[in-house]
Amino acid sequence: MTDTAPSAFSDPDRTPPLAQAVPLGLQHVLAMFASNVTPSIIVAGAAGLAFGGAEQVYLIQMAMLFAGIATLFQTIGVGPVGARLPIMQGTSFAFVGVLAGVAATQGLGVALTACLIGGTLHFCLGAFISKIRWLFPPLVTGLVILAIGLYLIPVAIKYAAGGAATFQMEAESFGSLMHWTVALSVVIVALALKFFTRGTLSNAAILVGLIVGYVLAFLFGMVSFDPVANAAWITGITPMPYGFEFSLGAVIAVTLVSVVSAIETVGDTSATTKAGAGREATDREISGATYADGLGTAVAAVFGGLPNTSFSQNVGIVGMTGIMSRHVVTIGALVLILCGLLPKVGAVIASMPLPVLGGGVIVMFGMVAAAGMNVLSEVKMNRRNMVIIAVSLAAGLGLNLVPTAVQYLPGVVQTLATSAVAPTALVAIGLNLLLPDEV
């Protein structure tokens, strides 16, 4: 390959030969597949849906289908919507804490309604996202991402140990050696592939780890394929499958996370153009990416899908391959859409035992927390900033761990106060604005 080859594909509108474009598109899917479907499984479990049941399968289908559709919003675009860059969209972990709490206490109808409204407001951010970025410096965004990861880590441990009775697992077997053997096999395989291989295997390390854990769980007799046999090959989608139920507290909480998600997308857009073309993202690209983020979230919510956002791991693929073609990612989007229309695929994923999923999310959720720490590493650790970090995390995680501490607050305020993410974000923003800078 000549020295000019990498720059030959720095134009987003240029497509590599099909023999190269299709494998690259599949590589983008493999890198984000496990992370894309996991939030739906967690929120479905929090809502009390039967593990491996038809409703959970439907939510998994919607995660795949609308990740693909939201990606098309980004790569192909409609009017001002879409960055028209190789940005892969997927179901966002950032919303899991808020939505799991809302789904557990108020139901999926409230959670998805909040996503619809939050996504619409997120879409509106596209018009002025550049004007409010100053409210969310690395100190604030890093704190919020760290809080999300720390909130989710106990969920990962619970899954790895075998779940709980609410997930139709035997309480007596919780924490058994069999469960931990399966979970740790996923962790070990994922880490080995990530750090001792390159290319597709490295990018799909967690997915391959889940497959190995799945096979081991099958050998232990932990897998039932009855849901797969009962699932249809092709099915339609249902508008507002859980109805429209408004809750102000849920909407505020989801909207706050949406703003943080929008700022992350701005960063991913800039990283994509830097990695693939060696330039800064234009205002139109940043605005279009934000529009696509919000539209993808709102449309997904109408049919039972969770919020979408840009996936940072796919930015890494652009940097690694040097191929900036948006049409490569479009191929990946079409693969996701196809999977989303096949309930058999969703049923296979839904039949995954919780310890298998637990092993995967131990890595995923730990990486979310690590990503927050990475953002905070850009922050000067003086007394002022350390106080902001301390108070924000104490308020956000503390109230979430002891929700009865605010049991006498009005319903809306109580929902926000115990959501972990919302209080962390609000306290961090407030203190960052109020406390004077240190010389």
Order of alpha helices (4+ residues) and beta strands (2+ residues): alpha-alpha-alpha-beta-alpha-alpha-alpha-alpha-alpha-alpha-alpha-alpha-alpha-alpha-beta-alpha-alpha-alpha-alpha-alpha-alpha-alpha
